[in-house]
Amino acid sequence: MAAAGLAAAGALHGGAPTLDAQSQDGRALLVDPKPLFELSPFLYMQFMEPLGATDGSVEAAWDHLRDDWRDDVVEITRDLGPTMMRWGGIFADFYRWREGVGPRAARPAMLNLLWGGIESNQVGTGEFVDLCRRVGAEPLICVNFESDGRKQYMKAKDIVRTADAKEAADWVAYCNQPGHRERTAHGSAAPFAVRHWQIGNETSYDRNGFDVETAARKTVEFAKAMRAADPAIRLIAWGDSGWAARMADVAGEHVQYLAFHHMFDPDSRERPVLRGELYRRDPDATWDQLMKAWQVTDAKIRTVRDSLGSHAIPLAMTECHFVVPGRDRGDVVASWAAGVSYARILNNHQRHGDVLKIATAADFCGTRWQNNAVIIPTPKGNNHAYLQPVARVMRLYRRHIGTHAIGVSGVPDGLDAVASRRGDTVFLHVANVQRTRSVKAAIQVAGQTIRSGRVFEIAADPAAEVSYLNDADVMTTREKSFGVGGAWDFPAASVSALELQIGSD
């Protein structure tokens, strides 16, 4: 989509251009209800990777005494409502899937070659799919792509850790083929029906791994083998670092998406304010820096989509989050200021929704990491898992969104807004990027009358931080009625989702 098209899909003052329509007082937010493009349901994906000693994610979420997921993790994840959950990451480079199936007592533990520590393999394919089913998410599995060519992950203590196309195809068969003998013997007669699979993870990021020609050729090999096991699967190939066009040339007919990642430090290099506890010292500087973070992700997305050239193939951003140095790898991400920042990022994902079909803005869960959606306090005791600010915004947007993007223009200064539609309901996602000032907007839908509406709003002190001690009291979503007259006052530092029922004049 050209820049003008992106502007029509949503307005962002101080960034992308907007349409010309404005009211005389400059406070009109104008919505064009004509559908522009279909929005994927997978723009709010969660990414789950066992992170070993770095972050007790999977192991911390599993109750080893009960041989089941922690109840609080299941409950909070169901509340979050991710549309898709991904298993893999660089962990896939040394993961042998058969070590994580069958009787738990017979499953061998494994060394986590990247993140350190030992993985028990008590959570494997069946357990991951079970969690996805419990919370209503579509599973996405990243296969071992011959270790992406990284020799350091191919063997550990004389045990082979790399895996070929046949092993990937066997995994697809295990998950999806009716009456599969091995899966049935493990107690799962019904297929798992895993439809989405990723081939290659950050393949282009290691100079000692595969080059693009090797990766593209092997992607075709893997795709053919995996699709022979189940022709209905949808495959994701690696396309970052300028690889997209060549990967599409060689493997495009065999895959449905190209993947890229974006982990970035949103801080200023010249005057850092976000790392450590510095963000608490200057609220204005912290706010200003976080409100610009969307520009970094927008530049990345534009670079990747431009690298497609003439190829029309959807993109999958299967990892994305802040990388802020600090004691807990970015304490600032627990603040509401980060929540508003991520609202802008999620709005921008929607603007690129014509080509961006799978996306996330956080890792899924853990005890500490760059930016988890769910934090798991340990030991369990009276503590409980809770949602970080980014997850609260993802939950809000996920619950109130249409099927097709529509245009927004004339957005008042200080607001960041995108719109979508489903039938006669218009949805607006609006972030007030003013730290201390509310912004009033007269909302109008071209050719339509707003007959009724509701507003779902999170408004908090930008310096407020969430933990298991206060998670029920801060950054909560409040529902309000949208009054007659079409005007709405968006509180300072707020994120809102509006549902407006429309009818013809």
Secondary structure, DSSP 8 states (H G I E B T S, - for coil): --HHHHHHHEEETTSS---S---TTS-EEEEEEEEEEE--TBTT-EEE--BTTTB--HHHHEETTTTEE-HHHHHHHHHH--SEEEE-GGGGGG--GGGGSS-GGG---EE-TTT-SEE---S-HHHHHHHHHHHT-EEEEEE--GGGG-GGGSEETTEE----HHHHHHHHHHHHSTT-HHHHHTT--S-----EEEE-SSGGG-TTS--HHHHHHHHHHHHHHHHHH-TT-EEEEE-TTTTHHHHHHHHGGG-SEEEEEEEE--S-SSS--SSTTGGGT-HHHHHHHHTTHHHHHHHHHHHHHHHTTT----EEEEEEEE---STTS-GGGGBHHHHHHHHHHHHHHHHTTTTEEEE-SSEEEESSSS-EEEE--SS-TT---EE-HHHHHHHHHHHS--SEEEEEE---TTEEEEEEEETTEEEEEEEE--SS--EEEEEEETTEEEEEEEEEEEE--TT-B--TTTTTTSS--EEEE--TTSEEEE-TTEEEEEEEEEEE-
